[in-house]
């Protein structure tokens, strides 16, 4: 891993012309394409089978009641005493209510991104991290969270590996990147032939 980073750094330092810059930009574009692209699964039924649990748990993240049933933390910041918050003077306008609202917005955004299949891998990775932390550090797990928490972790784990499938915004973005790349290659070959 360190060798790859060193190679990338050396590659960035070796940019001397416009052509080199375009090559580096294409490498960065390929990196983003791999990040957003899903594993190509041809079957529509398999894509639907992958999407249904992802969307279901995305909906669960939108509501406090279902987050509790999954075993995800709800109002984690509300349990802290205000005197435990050591805020610099320039952050004195932040209070506990605002932090709770920001936490709720975070789960709404994560749930919405899981539902739509946008940036699925990164969101699923953060949710696996949070769920695993809650599983190992929580002293009380609800009756519902015993079967749902491992299932949620499995769904998030395969979402990290497979991405959103064909039913998601990531697939549309990956298609757009590949279409743009084909157009650029076509224009480049046309320009070289003239």
N, C-alpha and C positions, 0 to 999 in steps of 0.2 A: 504494500500500500504506500509506504513512504517512497519507494522507488518510483511509483507512478506519479506521485505528487512532485517529486524532483524533476521527472521528465516533463511534466506540464509546465513547471516553473521555467525550466530551460527553454521550452518551446515558446513561452511568452517573451523571454528575454531575447530570443533570436529573431523577433519581428524587425525586419529592416525595410520592407517594401509594402506596397499596397496589396500585392498578391499574397504575401505572407499573412497580412492582417485578415484577408478574406478567408484564407485557409483556417486560421484560428477561430474566426467567427463561425465557420461551418462546423468545426469540432464542438464548439459550445452549443450550437443548434442541435447537433446530434445527441449531445448529452441531455438537453431538455426533452428531445423527442423520446429518448429512452426512459426518462423520468415519467413523462406523461403517457407513454404508450402502454397499452394493455397487452397481455399475452393474447395472441391471435387464436381465438376459438371460433371455429366455423359454425358450429351448431347453434341455432337460435334458442333451442330449449336449454342447452347448457348455460348460455349467456343469461337466460331468464332465471335459471336455477342459482346462478351466482349473484344476480342482482336482487332477488327477493329478500334474502336475509340481510344484505347490506342496507337496503332501503328500510326494512322493518326496524333494524337497530338504529338507523338514522332517525326514524320517527320517535323511537324510544328516547333518544337523547334530547328531543325537543321538550319533553315534559318532565317536571320534577318527580312525579309519582313513579314514572317508569324508570328514571335514572336510579331511584332508590331500589326498585325491584331488580335492576341489573346489578346493582352493587356499586354504582359510580357515586362519587361524593356529591352531595348536594349542600350548598351553603357552607362549604368547608371553612370559609373565612368568618362566618358568623360565630363559630365556636371560639374564635380567638378573642381575647379581651382587647379593647381599644388601646390599653396601655402597653400591649405587646408590640404594637405597630410603632416602629421607630422611623418616623418620617422626617426628612429634612424640612427646613422651614419653607422652602419653595413648593413643597408638596402638602402643605398644611390644609389645602382646600379639599383633599381627598378624605372621605370618611368611610365608615364601615358599610353604610347603605350603598354608596357608589361602588365599592369593591364587590359587593354581592351582585349588583346589577351587571357589572362587567363580567363576573363569573357566569351569570345566566346567559349573557350575550355570547360568551365563548361557546357554551354548549349548543346554543341555537345555531351558531355558525358551523360548528363541527357537524351537527345533525343535518343541517341543510347541505353541506358539502358531501356527506355520505349519501344522502338521498339522491342528489343530482349527479354524483360520480365525478365531482370536480376535485382534482388534486388528491385522489383517493389514497394513494400510497402514503403520503406524508400525514394525512389526517388519521388514517388507520394506525400508523406507527405511533402517533401521539396517544391515541385512544388505548392501544395495547399497553403502552407504558403506564398510563393512568390507571387502567383496570388492573394490571398486574400489581401495581403499587397498592391499590385499594384492597386487593385480594390478600396480599401478604401482611399488610399493616393494620387492617381493620380488625377490631376486636369483636364487633357484632356484625354478622351478616344476616340479612332477612331470610325468611323462608323461601322467597322467590329467587333470591340472588344465588342460592347454592347451585341450581341447575342452569340459571341464565348467565351467570358470570363466566363460567368456562366456555359456554356456547358463544358468548359475545367475544371472548378472546380468540376463539377459533375463527369466527367470521372476520374479525379485524386482521388476524394473521394471514388468512388467505387473501384478503384484500390488499395487504402489503405485497404479497407475492404476485398475484394475478392482475392487480389493478382493478379498474371498473368494468372490464369486459366491453362488449359493444354497446351496452346500455349505460351510457354515461358521457359526460362532457369531455373527459380525458380522451376518449376514442375520437371525438370530433376534432379536438385540438391536434391529436397525432395525425389524423388524416389531412388536416390543413397544413401541418408542417411538411408532410411528405409531398403534398401537391405543390407547395411553394418550392420545395427542393427540386422537383422534376421540372418546374417552369424555369428555375434558375439555371439548371443544367442544360435545358433546351436552348435558352437564350445565350448561354456561354458557348455552346457548340456552334450555334448559328453565327455568333460574333467572331469565332475563330475561323470559320470557313470563309468569311467574307474577307 
